[in-house]
Amino acid sequence: MQIEKLIKMANAIGEFFNADPDKEAAVESIKNHLLRAWEPRMRREIIDYCRKDGNGLAEPVKQAVLKLEV
């Protein structure tokens, strides 16, 4: 899948959950959504991209993606 599309999708998820005033909870919700809704290949691609550059990803999304690695 094209990384640009993954970035757009991840940021849209981030926008939805970022409405939560508890920013830690928002990051956790983003992470959980990515775990439930994205297939492993998509997660691997966004994790690799975030590790290398992460340009274009919103900060809460970056935090959530990096938590997927653990």
N, C-alpha and C positions, 0 to 999 in steps of 0.2 A: 504494500500500500504506500502511496506517496506520503512522505513525511509532512508535507504542507497540509494535507487533509487530516492527518492525525493531530497536528497542532491545532487546527481549527476546531476539531471535535473536542479535544481536551480542554481548550479554553472555553468552549461553550458550556461544558460540564462545570468548569471552575466558576463561570459567571453565575450559574444557577445556585451553586452551594455557597458562594461568597456572600450571599445575602444574609447568611447566618452571622449574627454579631460576634459569636465566639469563633474566632479565626482558626483556632486549633481544631475545633469541631468541624469547621468547613474543610480543612485539609484532610481530616480523617474521612469525611463523607466523600470527597473527591476520590481518595484512594480506594475506598470500598466500592464506589461505583465502577471504577476502572477494573477492579478485581472481578466484579460480578458481570459486567456488561461487555468487556473487551476480551477478545480471544487472546491466548498467550502470545501469538505472533505480533499482534498489535502492541501489546504491553512491552515485549522485548524491543521493538523498534523505537517506541517513545522513550524507554529507559536508556537505550544506547544514545539516542539523540540528546537527551537531557544531560547525560554524563559528558558528552563531547562538546556540546555547545549550549543547547537549551534556548537559543535565541528565538524570541517570538512566543515563548510560553509565559503565561502569567505567573507571578511568584508563588501563589498558593498551589498552582498546578505543578510547578517544579518541585515544591516541597512534597506534594502527594506522590509524584512519580518516583522521587528518590526513596520514599518509604516503601515502594513496591519491591525494591531490591532486597530488603531485609528478609 
